Amino acid sequence: MQVNAERHWSRTSTLMWIMLILWAFFSFGIHFFVDQLNTIKILGFPLGFYMAAQGSLIAFVIMLFIFSARQESIDRQEGVAEE
C-alpha cells in the first residue's frame, strides 16, 4: 500500500508542477512579450491585447479541465478514485 501511495503522490506532484509552470507562463510569460505580440493581428486585434484580455483566461479554463481529467485518471490507476 505504501508503494502505491508514493507512486500516486509522485504522479500527482508531477502533474501539479507541470500545471503550475503552464499557469506561470500564461500569467506572466505571455505578458512580458506583449509589444512583440502586438505586431501580429488576429481579426484586426493585436495578439498581445487578445492574450491579455481573453487568451490567458481561456488557457486557464482549458488547464482546469485537463488537470481534472488527468488527476481522475491517476486516481483510478492508483486505486484511490472516488466512486
Buried (B, 14 or more C-beta within 10 A) or exposed (E): EEEEEEEBEEBBEEBEEBBEEBBEEBEEEBEEEBEEBBEEEEEEEBBBBBBBEEBBEEBEEEBEEBBEEBBEEBBEEBEEEEE
